[in-house]
Amino acid sequence: MRELRGLELKWITAYLYLVYLFLATIPQLNPLPPFSDGIPVLVLIMVYLFHSTLSFGVKALKFLASGGGLGFLFEFLGVHTGFPFGRYYYTPNAGPQVLGVPVLIPLLWATLCYFSFIAVEQAFISSWLMVLIDITVDPLFSRFDWHWITPGQYFGVPLSNFVGWYIVSLLIFLSWKGTGRLTVNVSAILFYSSLVVLLALQDLFAGLVYPGLISVILTTCTTLSLFFIRGRTGKLT
């Protein structure tokens, strides 16, 4: 009974966050204090820490160390060498920095990797889910929180960035639980896909119509494909 209550509580919290993010996405509400100045990002990180603790207990610290540690390492390399994402730098808008990397960025790596992993529990597919997130957020947030020194082919984002995201995400997942076996968690994949669609909605409100639409189409096709594949084999949880 206690485990059931914990399961319900963590997903109630996660889905309440989606409601909050939707409100934060509305242009008329976005400037208000509860939704501005990166607060939705902080809230998402807190939801992740709460959710992962209920899911994994003490083992959640290992995922935090893997995601945050490797995320920081490769962000540091990216900022100072351009490997593996391309040449870029963070702006003061991204918050306090350590060695050129904003403090929140490693926590975001852990957060997004966590929600991508629990959706399917398979490293190679989870890495693709991470790339979908980056396809969605990078064209918009590279206007404010970071800038590409040499604008790339995808609405200003270099294609090398997406390759880098896939590789770094895969390393994080492999360091956490190996390759894993594809198992679609219905609650988790619905949360993930809803999160990405809401981020795509931010693109649309910002005038980035094509990146937003591409993200929605790719996310929808990916989600439906996962349900179709695992529905045939009965691997739904």
C-alpha positions in Angstrom: 0.0 0.0 0.0 2.9 2.4 0.8 4.5 1.7 -2.5 1.2 2.3 -4.3 0.8 5.7 -2.5 4.4 6.6 -3.5 3.7 5.6 -7.1 0.6 7.8 -7.2 2.2 10.7 -5.5 5.2 10.9 -7.8 3.0 10.9 -10.9 0.5 13.3 -9.5 3.4 15.7 -8.8 4.8 15.2 -12.3 1.5 15.8 -14.0 0.8 18.9 -11.9 4.1 20.2 -13.2 2.8 19.9 -16.7 -0.2 22.0 -15.8 2.2 24.6 -14.2 4.4 24.5 -17.3 1.4 25.1 -19.6 0.5 28.2 -17.6 4.1 29.3 -17.8 4.0 28.9 -21.5 1.1 31.3 -22.0 2.6 34.7 -23.1 0.3 36.7 -20.9 1.4 34.8 -17.8 5.0 34.2 -18.6 6.3 37.5 -17.3 4.6 37.0 -13.9 6.9 36.1 -10.9 5.7 32.4 -10.5 6.6 31.7 -14.1 9.5 34.0 -15.0 13.3 34.0 -14.6 13.8 30.3 -15.1 11.6 29.2 -12.3 9.9 26.5 -14.4 13.4 24.9 -14.9 14.1 25.0 -11.1 10.7 23.4 -10.5 11.3 20.7 -13.0 14.6 19.8 -11.3 12.9 19.6 -8.0 10.2 17.3 -9.5 13.0 15.1 -10.8 14.7 14.9 -7.5 11.5 14.0 -5.7 10.4 11.6 -8.4 13.7 9.8 -8.7 14.0 9.4 -4.9 10.6 7.7 -4.8 11.5 5.5 -7.7 15.1 4.4 -6.9 15.7 5.5 -3.3 19.4 5.8 -2.5 20.3 4.6 -6.0 18.9 7.9 -7.3 22.2 9.5 -6.2 24.1 7.3 -8.7 21.9 8.5 -11.5 22.3 12.1 -10.3 26.1 11.6 -10.2 26.2 10.0 -13.7 23.9 12.5 -15.3 25.3 15.6 -13.6 28.9 14.6 -13.6 29.1 13.5 -17.3 26.8 16.4 -18.3 29.2 18.9 -16.6 32.3 17.2 -18.1 31.0 17.4 -21.7 29.6 20.9 -21.3 33.0 22.0 -20.0 34.6 20.4 -23.1 32.0 21.9 -25.3 32.4 25.4 -24.0 36.2 25.4 -24.1 36.9 23.2 -27.2 33.7 22.8 -29.2 33.7 19.0 -28.7 31.3 17.2 -29.0 28.5 19.8 -29.7 30.1 22.6 -31.6 31.5 26.0 -30.5 29.2 27.9 -28.2 29.1 29.9 -24.9 26.7 30.5 -22.2 25.3 34.0 -21.4 24.7 35.5 -18.0 21.0 34.8 -18.5 21.7 31.1 -17.9 22.7 31.9 -14.3 25.8 31.5 -12.1 28.6 29.6 -13.8 31.4 27.3 -12.8 34.3 27.1 -15.4 32.0 28.5 -18.0 29.1 26.0 -17.3 26.0 27.3 -15.6 25.3 25.5 -12.3 21.8 24.4 -13.4 23.0 22.7 -16.7 24.4 19.5 -15.1 21.2 19.2 -13.0 19.2 19.6 -16.2 21.2 16.8 -17.9 20.3 14.5 -15.0 16.7 15.6 -15.0 16.0 15.2 -18.7 18.0 12.0 -18.9 16.0 10.6 -16.0 12.6 11.3 -17.6 13.9 10.0 -21.0 15.2 6.8 -19.4 12.2 5.8 -17.3 9.9 6.2 -20.3 11.5 3.2 -22.2 14.4 1.9 -20.1 16.5 1.3 -23.1 19.7 3.3 -23.6 19.7 3.8 -27.4 16.0 4.8 -27.6 16.3 7.0 -24.5 19.2 8.8 -26.2 16.9 9.5 -29.2 14.3 10.9 -26.7 17.0 13.2 -25.4 17.8 14.4 -29.0 14.1 15.1 -29.5 14.2 17.4 -26.4 17.2 19.2 -27.8 15.6 19.6 -31.3 12.8 21.3 -29.5 14.6 23.7 -27.1 17.8 24.6 -28.8 16.5 26.9 -31.5 14.7 29.0 -28.9 17.0 29.0 -25.9 20.1 29.6 -28.0 18.7 33.0 -28.5 18.9 33.8 -24.8 20.8 31.3 -22.6 23.6 30.3 -24.9 24.9 31.4 -28.4 26.4 29.4 -31.1 29.7 31.0 -32.3 29.0 29.6 -35.8 25.3 29.3 -36.5 24.4 25.8 -37.7 22.1 24.2 -40.3 19.0 23.6 -38.1 17.5 27.0 -37.4 20.8 28.2 -36.2 21.8 25.0 -34.4 24.7 22.9 -35.8 23.9 19.3 -36.6 26.9 18.3 -34.6 25.0 19.4 -31.5 22.4 16.7 -31.9 25.1 14.0 -32.5 26.8 15.2 -29.4 23.6 15.1 -27.4 23.0 11.5 -28.5 26.5 10.4 -27.6 26.6 12.1 -24.2 23.1 10.8 -23.3 24.1 7.3 -24.3 27.2 7.4 -22.1 25.1 8.6 -19.2 22.5 5.7 -19.7 25.2 3.1 -20.1 27.0 4.2 -17.0 23.7 4.0 -15.1 22.1 0.7 -16.2 23.7 -0.6 -19.4 21.7 -0.9 -22.5 18.5 -2.1 -20.8 15.5 -3.8 -22.4 12.8 -1.8 -24.1 9.8 -1.5 -21.7 7.3 1.3 -22.3 6.1 2.9 -19.1 2.7 4.4 -20.0 2.8 7.1 -17.3 6.4 8.0 -18.1 6.1 8.2 -21.9 2.9 10.3 -21.6 4.7 12.7 -19.3 7.7 12.8 -21.5 5.7 13.4 -24.7 3.5 16.1 -23.0 6.6 17.8 -21.7 8.2 18.0 -25.2 4.9 19.2 -26.8 4.7 22.0 -24.2 8.3 23.0 -25.0 7.3 23.0 -28.7 4.4 25.3 -27.8 7.0 27.7 -26.5 8.7 27.6 -29.9 5.4 28.4 -31.6 4.6 31.3 -29.3 8.1 32.7 -29.9 7.5 32.6 -33.7 9.6 29.4 -34.3 6.8 27.7 -36.1 8.8 25.1 -38.1 10.9 23.9 -35.2 7.8 23.6 -33.0 5.9 21.7 -35.7 8.8 19.4 -36.5 9.2 18.6 -32.8 5.5 17.8 -32.3 5.5 15.6 -35.4 8.7 13.7 -34.4 7.5 13.3 -30.8 4.1 12.0 -31.9 5.5 9.5 -34.4 8.0 8.3 -31.8 5.4 7.9 -29.1 3.0 6.1 -31.4 5.7 3.8 -32.7 6.7 2.8 -29.1 3.2 2.0 -28.2 2.7 0.0 -31.4 5.9 -2.0 -31.0 5.4 -2.8 -27.3 1.7 -3.3 -27.7 2.4 -6.2 -30.0 4.8 -7.8 -27.6 2.9 -6.9 -24.4 5.8 -5.0 -22.8 3.7 -2.2 -21.4 3.9 -1.1 -17.7 
